[in-house]
Amino acid sequence: MKETEEDKVTSNQNPLRKKVKQLVEHRLFQPFIIGIILFNGLVIVTESYLVGNDILLVLDVMIVWIFAIEMILKITGLGFRGYFFDKWNIFDFSIVLASLLFYATPFVSVLRLIRVLRLIRMIPAIPALRKIIDSLMKSVPALTGILGLTFLIFSIYAIIGTTFFRDVLPYEFFGSFHTSLFTLMQVVTFESWASQVARPIIHEVPWAWAYFISFIVIGALVILNLVVAVILDYLGHEDETLQKEQMERLYKDNQDLKKDIQEIKQLLLDKNQK
């Protein structure tokens, strides 16, 4: 957790804040919160079987207040700037605040949605999950181009399918542009595409095999591999960035050490000359 100079000074001047900071940064604090999140998920699943159970409702309220206390402790220990510097803390803050606000309202469906969203707190709690999501978010601009290419290819094949196969199968397969798009989505996910879509069409239109084979190769294999390659590339960038920061920190520490040695050496020389 990064901290501003003002937060460091305040932490040194305030013993309570220093103790709270040590508590939230303790090695057992985060595993405890992860355990509470998992327990929260267990309560939600159990409640789907025992709707309106009083014990489960009490447990849910206790979990919300544990999350609220965790949030207050982090804000106290890290300071407002230190806490809200991390965007994942902003997400946690929003979920906990919404949970507290909607408990006193009749919007039951919204409250149930927020209960489920509390499980997403598992992502910032586990560094490996945070790394994956951060890489996905950073890869969105690069994936935009691939999504555009995907929509173009789907559109071309949907128009071809609508033109040539409209009368071969019922309307819901290739009867219109949007139904063709949905059928192509079924084909690209390999969900009953051969028996339900491809074979009946090939039986009536023999050259249709080239249509389906080319679409699967381009749509399912090439584009999917492009998406995976982009995401893996950004995951690698994350490791390279971290390694670069560590090297820069080591270089800076090395320079400071050299400077200190030079000062000590100069002091010794001055002392010997006297």
Secondary structure as GFF3:
##gff-version 3
##sequence-region A 1 274
A	DSSP	alpha_helix	5	13	.	.	.	ID=ss1
A	DSSP	alpha_helix	15	24	.	.	.	ID=ss2
A	DSSP	alpha_helix	29	49	.	.	.	ID=ss3
A	DSSP	alpha_helix	54	84	.	.	.	ID=ss4
A	DSSP	alpha_helix	87	102	.	.	.	ID=ss5
A	DSSP	alpha_helix	108	117	.	.	.	ID=ss6
A	DSSP	three_ten_helix	118	121	.	.	.	ID=ss7
A	DSSP	alpha_helix	122	125	.	.	.	ID=ss8
A	DSSP	alpha_helix	127	138	.	.	.	ID=ss9
A	DSSP	alpha_helix	140	165	.	.	.	ID=ss10
A	DSSP	alpha_helix	171	174	.	.	.	ID=ss11
A	DSSP	alpha_helix	177	188	.	.	.	ID=ss12
A	DSSP	alpha_helix	193	193	.	.	.	ID=ss13
A	DSSP	pi_helix	194	198	.	.	.	ID=ss14
A	DSSP	alpha_helix	199	204	.	.	.	ID=ss15
A	DSSP	alpha_helix	208	215	.	.	.	ID=ss16
A	DSSP	pi_helix	216	222	.	.	.	ID=ss17
A	DSSP	alpha_helix	223	273	.	.	.	ID=ss18
###
